[in-house]
Amino acid sequence: MLTYNRMVVDELSEAEIDRVFHALADVTRRDLLRRAADGDLSVSWLADGYDMSFAAVQKHVALLERVGLVKKA
């Protein structure tokens, strides 16, 4: 039996799928997703966990938001 994610297969274009996988290719962005899954967290709180500038973390979050993996409230 083959199982697949309908959102990826049926709703996204090839270009959108490429952007999602590009976003997930970065270890920092994957870690941000894992941490953000714990609930509503601010970018400032997330940035405290990394040895990089707030602006760098903010850029990672912005890319995740552009591809629809996170949503800022």
C-alpha atoms as a printed R data frame, in Angstrom:
   type eleno elety resid chain resno      x      y      z
1  ATOM     1    CA   MET     A     1  0.000  0.000  0.000
2  ATOM     2    CA   LEU     A     2  1.344  3.415 -0.969
3  ATOM     3    CA   THR     A     3  0.771  6.324  1.393
4  ATOM     4    CA   TYR     A     4  1.528  9.918  0.486
5  ATOM     5    CA   ASN     A     5  0.877 13.403  1.749
6  ATOM     6    CA   ARG     A     6 -2.081 14.787 -0.211
7  ATOM     7    CA   MET     A     7 -1.028 18.381  0.500
8  ATOM     8    CA   VAL     A     8  2.296 17.831 -1.240
9  ATOM     9    CA   VAL     A     9  1.049 15.624 -4.063
10 ATOM    10    CA   ASP     A    10 -2.312 17.187 -4.859
11 ATOM    11    CA   GLU     A    11 -2.160 20.831 -3.833
12 ATOM    12    CA   LEU     A    12  1.351 22.144 -4.404
13 ATOM    13    CA   SER     A    13  3.015 22.815 -7.736
14 ATOM    14    CA   GLU     A    14  6.394 21.307 -8.531
15 ATOM    15    CA   ALA     A    15  8.028 24.692 -7.846
16 ATOM    16    CA   GLU     A    16  6.320 24.960 -4.449
17 ATOM    17    CA   ILE     A    17  7.402 21.436 -3.535
18 ATOM    18    CA   ASP     A    18 10.980 22.332 -4.506
19 ATOM    19    CA   ARG     A    19 10.838 25.369 -2.200
20 ATOM    20    CA   VAL     A    20  9.550 23.284  0.719
21 ATOM    21    CA   PHE     A    21 12.305 20.712  0.311
22 ATOM    22    CA   HIS     A    22 14.900 23.476 -0.042
23 ATOM    23    CA   ALA     A    23 13.668 24.951  3.253
24 ATOM    24    CA   LEU     A    24 13.890 21.550  4.938
25 ATOM    25    CA   ALA     A    25 17.399 20.930  3.622
26 ATOM    26    CA   ASP     A    26 18.868 23.286  6.226
27 ATOM    27    CA   VAL     A    27 19.544 21.810  9.689
28 ATOM    28    CA   THR     A    28 18.759 25.092 11.470
29 ATOM    29    CA   ARG     A    29 15.372 25.393  9.792
30 ATOM    30    CA   ARG     A    30 14.527 21.777 10.640
31 ATOM    31    CA   ASP     A    31 15.458 22.483 14.254
32 ATOM    32    CA   LEU     A    32 13.341 25.653 14.266
33 ATOM    33    CA   LEU     A    33 10.375 23.592 13.068
34 ATOM    34    CA   ARG     A    34 10.910 21.023 15.813
35 ATOM    35    CA   ARG     A    35 11.091 23.756 18.450
36 ATOM    36    CA   ALA     A    36  8.116 25.665 17.026
37 ATOM    37    CA   ALA     A    37  6.005 22.505 17.163
38 ATOM    38    CA   ASP     A    38  5.988 22.897 20.961
39 ATOM    39    CA   GLY     A    39  3.593 25.820 20.694
40 ATOM    40    CA   ASP     A    40  3.365 29.511 19.976
41 ATOM    41    CA   LEU     A    41  6.900 30.825 20.366
42 ATOM    42    CA   SER     A    42  8.332 34.212 19.547
43 ATOM    43    CA   VAL     A    43 11.220 34.607 17.130
44 ATOM    44    CA   SER     A    44 13.141 36.269 19.981
45 ATOM    45    CA   TRP     A    45 12.678 33.189 22.157
46 ATOM    46    CA   LEU     A    46 13.741 30.909 19.305
47 ATOM    47    CA   ALA     A    47 16.789 33.068 18.553
48 ATOM    48    CA   ASP     A    48 18.073 32.661 22.119
49 ATOM    49    CA   GLY     A    49 18.756 29.000 21.381
50 ATOM    50    CA   TYR     A    50 21.226 29.628 18.547
51 ATOM    51    CA   ASP     A    51 24.757 30.923 18.230
52 ATOM    52    CA   MET     A    52 23.775 33.373 15.493
53 ATOM    53    CA   SER     A    53 22.252 36.811 15.314
54 ATOM    54    CA   PHE     A    54 18.566 37.493 15.790
55 ATOM    55    CA   ALA     A    55 18.482 38.740 12.189
56 ATOM    56    CA   ALA     A    56 19.847 35.403 10.922
57 ATOM    57    CA   VAL     A    57 17.214 33.427 12.837
58 ATOM    58    CA   GLN     A    58 14.551 35.837 11.614
59 ATOM    59    CA   LYS     A    59 15.615 35.143  8.001
60 ATOM    60    CA   HIS     A    60 15.311 31.395  8.574
61 ATOM    61    CA   VAL     A    61 11.832 31.861 10.053
62 ATOM    62    CA   ALA     A    62 10.829 34.136  7.165
63 ATOM    63    CA   LEU     A    63 11.820 31.464  4.645
64 ATOM    64    CA   LEU     A    64  9.814 28.835  6.565
65 ATOM    65    CA   GLU     A    65  6.857 31.204  6.539
66 ATOM    66    CA   ARG     A    66  7.160 31.886  2.796
67 ATOM    67    CA   VAL     A    67  6.875 28.182  2.014
68 ATOM    68    CA   GLY     A    68  3.971 27.730  4.432
69 ATOM    69    CA   LEU     A    69  5.673 25.637  7.106
70 ATOM    70    CA   VAL     A    70  5.140 28.196  9.899
71 ATOM    71    CA   LYS     A    71  2.815 31.097 10.410
72 ATOM    72    CA   LYS     A    72  3.612 34.206 12.409
73 ATOM    73    CA   ALA     A    73  0.742 35.583 14.431
